[in-house]
């Protein structure tokens, strides 16, 4: 949270406090940092639950204009914690109970894709397995040139989770998605960008600065417009053209009722940069 004097403070996560996830709001950007660097930010229950709680809060927090997700240390997210897989579920846990828990955890990629704020993955290092699904569930994916991407599921005999199937099939096409699943070799950031997994690649030295600049730019933009742009693009993946045109007729004119639309028009006529308020 940014105080009136400009001081930046971390915002507590209340009932889901955990060292496995850091959360702060800086200049209208909510920053979620996966924080198990000694395990390459492999997922833990505490990390997932805290991230879900944070995203739900960001969805309705007027002080948040954009969400930035990144990893501590040299990785973005190594996916599931392989060292804990041998005891996953625990004695006495039914298959149905494990499915219920998996569905709860899948709220993380769903919220990244669905909340009415722009979500940005800042992939600073390896993003593999579930970590790949989480990164690709964000609206934008920016990568350091030292980042690496891969599915990894075939290496441990899993089938893929956290949205990887949906995201890869739509971003890279079904044939390439199957290749990435069956032959789980790591891709460089440039290779990932070439097949549509990454929006932009930055040098490692400038990565954090460039991504934060873009996140702040979005966070101070016309948020109502971004909300409907995001919803409409998501709808375009499953809708027919006529239904989407009807939806655009409503959302386009709704945006025309906002103060940001009036400010944008005024700024254009006055030949200056607009000062949006997010409403």
C-alpha positions in Angstrom: 0.0 0.0 0.0 1.3 3.5 -0.8 0.8 6.0 2.0 0.2 9.7 1.3 3.8 10.5 2.0 4.9 8.0 -0.6 6.0 5.3 1.7 5.3 1.7 0.5 4.2 -0.9 2.9 3.4 -4.6 2.5 -0.2 -5.6 2.9 -0.9 -8.5 5.2 -2.7 -11.6 4.0 -4.7 -12.0 7.2 -5.7 -15.7 7.6 -3.4 -16.9 4.9 -0.2 -15.3 6.0 2.8 -17.5 5.0 6.5 -17.0 4.3 5.9 -19.0 1.1 4.3 -15.9 -0.6 5.2 -12.3 -0.3 2.5 -9.7 -1.1 2.8 -5.9 -1.4 1.1 -3.1 -3.3 3.5 -0.5 -4.9 2.2 2.4 -7.0 -1.1 0.5 -7.7 0.7 -2.7 -8.7 0.0 -5.7 -6.5 3.2 -7.8 -6.4 2.9 -11.5 -5.5 6.3 -13.1 -5.1 6.5 -16.9 -4.9 9.0 -17.3 -2.1 10.6 -20.7 -1.7 13.9 -19.9 -3.5 15.7 -22.8 -2.0 13.3 -25.1 -3.8 13.1 -23.0 -7.0 9.7 -21.8 -5.7 8.1 -25.2 -6.0 4.4 -25.0 -5.0 3.3 -25.6 -1.4 -0.2 -25.7 -0.1 0.5 -22.5 1.9 1.8 -20.7 -1.1 -1.2 -21.7 -3.3 -3.8 -20.8 -0.6 -2.2 -17.5 0.1 -2.0 -16.6 -3.6 -5.7 -17.5 -4.1 -6.6 -15.3 -1.2 -4.5 -12.4 -2.5 -6.0 -12.6 -6.0 -9.5 -12.6 -4.6 -8.6 -9.5 -2.6 -7.0 -7.8 -5.6 -10.0 -8.5 -7.8 -12.1 -5.9 -5.8 -9.5 -3.7 -4.2 -9.7 -0.2 -5.8 -6.1 0.5 -4.8 -4.9 -2.3 -7.2 -4.7 -1.5 -10.9 -2.7 -4.5 -12.0 -1.2 -7.7 -10.6 2.4 -8.8 -11.1 3.4 -12.4 -10.3 7.1 -13.3 -10.0 9.5 -15.6 -8.2 12.2 -15.1 -5.6 15.7 -16.0 -6.4 16.7 -17.6 -9.7 13.5 -19.3 -10.6 9.9 -18.3 -11.3 8.3 -21.6 -10.3 9.5 -25.2 -10.6 6.0 -26.6 -10.4 5.0 -29.2 -7.9 7.4 -30.1 -5.1 8.7 -33.5 -6.3 10.3 -34.2 -2.9 6.8 -34.2 -1.4 5.0 -36.2 -4.1 5.7 -39.6 -2.5 3.6 -38.7 0.5 1.0 -36.5 -1.4 -2.5 -36.9 -0.1 -1.5 -38.7 3.2 -2.8 -41.9 4.7 -6.6 -42.3 4.6 -7.2 -39.6 2.0 -9.6 -40.8 -0.7 -9.1 -40.3 -4.4 -12.2 -38.1 -4.5 -10.7 -36.0 -1.6 -7.5 -35.5 -3.6 -9.5 -34.4 -6.7 -11.5 -31.9 -4.5 -8.2 -30.5 -3.3 -6.7 -30.3 -6.8 -9.8 -28.4 -7.9 -9.3 -26.0 -5.0 -5.7 -25.4 -6.1 -6.8 -24.8 -9.7 -8.5 -21.6 -8.5 -5.0 -20.1 -8.8 -4.7 -20.2 -12.6 -8.5 -19.6 -13.0 -8.3 -16.3 -10.9 -5.2 -15.1 -12.8 -7.2 -15.6 -16.1 -10.5 -14.3 -14.8 -10.2 -11.5 -12.3 -11.1 -8.0 -13.8 -7.5 -6.7 -13.3 -4.6 -7.2 -15.8 -2.4 -10.0 -14.5 1.3 -10.1 -15.5 3.8 -13.0 -15.1 7.3 -11.7 -14.7 9.2 -14.9 -15.4 12.7 -14.3 -14.0 13.9 -17.9 -14.3 12.6 -21.5 -14.8 8.8 -21.9 -15.3 8.1 -25.6 -15.6 5.2 -27.9 -14.9 2.5 -26.2 -12.9 4.7 -23.1 -12.9 4.3 -23.0 -16.7 0.6 -23.2 -16.4 0.5 -20.4 -13.8 2.7 -18.1 -15.9 0.6 -18.7 -19.0 -2.7 -18.1 -17.1 -1.7 -14.5 -16.7 -2.9 -12.0 -19.3 0.7 -11.0 -20.2 3.9 -13.0 -19.8 7.2 -11.1 -19.8 10.5 -13.1 -19.5 14.1 -12.5 -18.7 16.5 -13.8 -21.3 17.7 -16.2 -18.7 14.2 -17.8 -18.2 13.4 -21.3 -19.3 10.1 -22.9 -20.0 8.9 -26.6 -20.0 6.1 -29.0 -19.2 8.1 -31.5 -17.2 5.1 -33.7 -16.5 6.3 -36.7 -18.5 9.5 -36.8 -16.5 7.5 -37.8 -13.4 4.6 -39.6 -15.0 1.9 -37.0 -14.6 -0.6 -35.8 -17.1 -0.5 -32.0 -16.7 -2.4 -29.6 -14.5 -2.8 -25.9 -13.5 -4.2 -25.1 -17.0 -1.2 -26.2 -19.0 -3.3 -28.2 -21.5 -5.7 -25.4 -22.2 -3.1 -22.7 -22.4 -0.6 -24.6 -24.6 -3.2 -25.8 -27.0 -4.5 -22.3 -27.6 -1.2 -20.4 -27.5 1.0 -22.8 -29.5 -1.6 -25.0 -31.3 -2.5 -28.6 -30.6 0.4 -30.2 -32.5 3.0 -28.1 -30.7 1.3 -28.6 -27.4 1.5 -32.3 -27.8 5.2 -32.1 -28.7 5.9 -30.0 -25.6 4.1 -32.5 -23.4 5.6 -35.7 -25.0 9.1 -34.3 -25.3 9.5 -32.1 -22.2 12.7 -30.3 -23.2 13.3 -26.8 -21.9 12.7 -23.8 -24.2 14.7 -20.6 -24.0 12.8 -17.4 -23.5 13.3 -16.5 -27.2 12.0 -19.9 -28.3 9.0 -19.5 -26.0 8.3 -16.1 -27.5 8.5 -17.5 -31.0 5.7 -19.9 -30.4 3.5 -17.4 -28.6 4.1 -18.3 -25.0 5.8 -15.1 -24.1 4.9 -11.5 -25.0 8.3 -9.8 -24.6 11.8 -10.8 -23.6 14.1 -8.5 -21.7 17.8 -8.8 -20.8 18.3 -10.1 -17.3 20.0 -6.8 -16.2 17.0 -4.7 -17.2 14.2 -7.2 -16.7 12.8 -6.1 -13.3 13.0 -2.4 -14.2 11.3 -2.9 -17.6 8.5 -5.1 -16.2 7.8 -2.9 -13.3 7.5 0.1 -15.7 5.0 -1.8 -17.9 3.0 -2.9 -14.8 2.8 0.6 -13.5 1.7 1.9 -16.9 -1.2 -0.6 -17.0 -2.1 0.0 -13.3 -2.6 3.7 -14.1 -4.5 3.1 -17.3 -8.2 3.0 -18.1 -9.1 0.1 -15.9 -12.7 -0.2 -16.9 -11.6 -0.6 -20.5 -9.0 -3.2 -19.5 -11.7 -5.1 -17.6 -13.9 -5.5 -20.7 -11.0 -6.0 -23.1 -9.9 -8.9 -21.0 -13.4 -10.4 -20.7 -14.0 -10.0 -24.5 -10.7 -11.7 -25.5 -11.4 -14.6 -23.1 -14.9 -14.9 -24.6 -13.5 -14.8 -28.1 -11.8 -18.2 -27.5 -15.2 -19.9 -27.0 -17.8 -17.7 -28.6 -19.1 -17.3 -32.2 -18.6 -14.0 -34.0 -22.2 -12.8 -33.8 -22.2 -13.3 -30.0 -18.9 -11.4 -29.6 -20.1 -8.5 -31.8 -23.2 -8.2 -29.6 -21.0 -8.2 -26.5 -18.7 -5.6 -28.0 -21.7 -3.3 -28.7 -22.4 -3.3 -24.9 -18.9 -3.1 -23.5 -17.7 -0.5 -26.0 -20.5 1.9 -25.1 -20.1 1.1 -21.4 -16.5 2.3 -21.6 -17.8 5.4 -23.4 -19.6 6.4 -20.2 -16.5 6.5 -18.1 -14.5 9.4 -16.8 -11.4 7.9 -18.4 -13.0 8.0 -21.8 -13.8 11.7 -21.4 -10.3 12.3 -20.2 -8.8 10.4 -23.1 -10.8 12.5 -25.6 -9.8 15.7 -23.9 -6.2 14.7 -23.8 -6.2 13.9 -27.5 -7.8 17.2 -28.5 -5.4 19.1 -26.2 -2.4 17.1 -27.5 -1.2 15.9 -24.1 -0.9 12.5 -22.3 -4.1 11.4 -20.6 -4.3 11.2 -16.8 -6.5 8.2 -16.2 -8.2 7.6 -12.9 -9.3 4.0 -13.5 -13.0 4.8 -13.5 
